Amino acid sequence: MKIPPILRIALAVLILSAILCFVGFASNVWFSVKDVLHYGLWKVCQDGGTECQDIDDYTKFKLHSIGAVRAARACCGFGLLLVVVTGLAGPYYMARSPQQNLVLAIASILLIGGMMNCIGATVYLGTKPEVLRDVKVSGSVQTMPVTVGWGAVLTVLGGVGQIATSLLVILPVRLGKLQIDEDD
């Protein structure tokens, strides 16, 4: 079977967006407080990343509600699971028996996965505190701003890439611009 160029592009975007999501999901740099600390869905690190502990056990500063952390983990984790299923099932079934309905189903699963990644990241980003109070820096107590880190950005970009990939496949198929047959 000859693979249409649009599906090759979709596969490349899928691989890139999956890598972005996996790196962002595992990262502990979703949020940063200058050089004092940074944290993600799993860990909080202080002193330039030398002291890290589970975010569930961290009590020094009130960063987020644990409910928001767990909701973000669940959404992003489920989204990544769907991406893995799509990445494995898509090429396997396309090589065995390509059918238009199957391609639409796989792209729809990817669309849901991308939306779950974006929703999970949005839930967590929406609970970001503006500042951390009583931060001890160089012997003085300060109030410091909290900024969004690269881990959150990668997760959102990966989710958007997954949504774009699914639409790159769904729209041409639904509009009749991409025909997928076993005879191609």
C-alpha positions in Angstrom: 0.0 0.0 0.0 1.3 3.4 -0.9 1.0 5.8 2.1 -0.5 9.2 1.1 1.8 12.2 1.8 -0.7 13.7 4.3 -0.5 10.5 6.4 3.3 10.7 6.4 3.1 14.3 7.6 0.6 13.3 10.2 2.8 10.5 11.5 5.8 12.8 11.8 3.8 15.4 13.7 2.4 12.6 15.9 5.9 11.4 16.8 7.1 14.9 17.6 4.1 15.8 19.7 4.2 12.5 21.6 7.9 13.1 22.5 7.0 16.7 23.6 4.2 15.3 25.8 6.2 12.5 27.4 9.1 14.9 28.2 6.7 17.5 29.6 4.7 15.0 31.6 7.8 13.6 33.3 9.4 17.0 33.8 9.6 18.7 37.2 9.8 22.2 35.6 6.1 23.0 35.1 6.5 26.0 37.4 9.5 27.9 38.6 10.2 30.4 41.4 13.4 32.1 40.3 16.4 30.0 41.3 14.7 28.9 44.5 12.6 26.0 43.5 10.8 24.4 40.5 8.1 21.7 40.4 5.9 19.6 38.1 3.3 16.9 38.5 5.6 14.6 40.5 8.5 16.4 42.3 9.4 19.7 43.9 13.1 20.6 43.7 15.0 23.2 45.6 18.5 24.5 45.6 19.0 24.2 41.8 17.5 20.8 41.7 19.8 19.2 44.3 17.0 18.6 46.8 13.9 17.0 45.4 10.9 15.3 47.0 7.5 14.0 46.0 5.0 16.9 45.5 2.4 14.8 47.5 4.7 15.1 50.6 5.8 18.7 50.1 4.5 21.0 52.9 6.9 23.9 53.0 4.8 26.1 50.7 1.2 25.7 49.6 1.8 25.2 45.9 -1.4 23.6 44.6 -4.2 21.5 45.9 -3.3 17.9 45.6 -6.6 17.4 43.9 -5.5 19.6 41.0 -2.2 17.7 40.8 -3.9 14.4 40.7 -6.5 15.6 38.1 -3.7 16.8 35.9 -1.8 13.6 36.3 -4.9 11.5 35.4 -5.8 13.6 32.4 -2.3 13.8 31.0 -1.6 10.1 31.8 -4.8 9.0 30.0 -4.0 11.3 27.1 -0.5 9.8 26.8 -2.0 6.3 27.0 -4.3 7.1 24.0 -1.3 8.5 22.1 0.6 5.3 22.7 -2.4 3.2 21.6 -2.7 5.4 18.5 1.0 5.2 17.8 1.1 1.4 18.0 -2.3 0.5 16.6 -2.3 3.0 13.8 0.7 1.7 11.8 -0.1 -1.9 12.6 -3.6 -1.9 11.3 -2.8 0.4 8.4 -0.2 -2.1 7.2 -2.5 -5.1 7.7 -5.9 -3.8 6.3 -6.2 -0.1 5.6 -9.8 1.0 5.8 -11.2 4.5 5.9 -13.4 3.9 9.0 -10.4 2.5 10.9 -8.3 5.5 10.0 -11.1 7.8 11.3 -11.4 5.7 14.5 -7.6 5.9 15.2 -7.5 9.6 14.4 -10.5 10.2 16.7 -8.7 8.4 19.6 -5.7 10.6 19.0 -8.0 13.7 19.1 -9.3 12.6 22.5 -5.8 12.0 23.7 -4.6 15.4 22.6 -7.6 17.0 24.3 -6.9 15.1 27.5 -3.3 16.3 27.5 -4.4 19.9 27.0 -7.2 19.7 29.6 -4.8 18.2 32.2 -2.2 20.9 31.6 -4.9 23.6 31.7 -6.2 22.3 35.0 -2.8 22.4 36.6 -1.8 25.7 35.0 -5.1 27.2 36.1 -4.2 26.7 39.8 -0.8 28.4 39.6 -0.2 30.7 42.5 0.9 34.2 41.5 3.5 34.4 44.2 5.1 32.4 47.0 5.3 34.2 50.2 7.9 33.9 52.9 10.6 32.5 50.6 14.0 32.7 52.3 16.7 33.9 49.8 20.2 34.8 51.0 19.1 35.3 54.5 16.1 37.5 53.8 12.4 36.6 53.5 10.8 37.6 50.2 7.7 37.2 48.1 8.6 35.8 44.8 6.6 35.4 41.5 5.8 31.9 40.1 6.4 31.5 36.4 5.3 28.7 34.0 8.2 26.4 33.2 9.1 24.5 30.0 7.5 21.2 31.1 4.0 22.7 31.0 4.7 24.4 27.7 5.9 21.1 26.2 2.8 19.2 27.4 0.5 21.9 25.9 2.4 22.0 22.6 2.3 18.2 22.5 -1.4 18.1 23.1 -2.0 20.7 20.4 0.2 18.8 18.0 -1.9 15.6 18.7 -5.1 17.5 18.0 -3.6 19.0 14.8 -2.4 15.5 13.7 -5.9 14.0 14.2 -7.5 16.9 12.3 -4.9 16.5 9.5 -6.3 13.0 9.0 -10.0 13.4 9.9 -10.8 16.5 7.8 -9.4 15.2 4.4 -11.1 11.9 4.9 -14.4 13.4 5.8 -14.2 15.9 2.9 -13.4 13.1 0.4 -10.0 14.5 -0.3 -8.2 11.4 1.1 -9.3 7.9 0.0 -7.9 4.9 1.8 -8.4 1.6 0.1 -6.6 -1.7 0.2 -6.1 -1.3 -3.6 -4.0 1.9 -3.4 
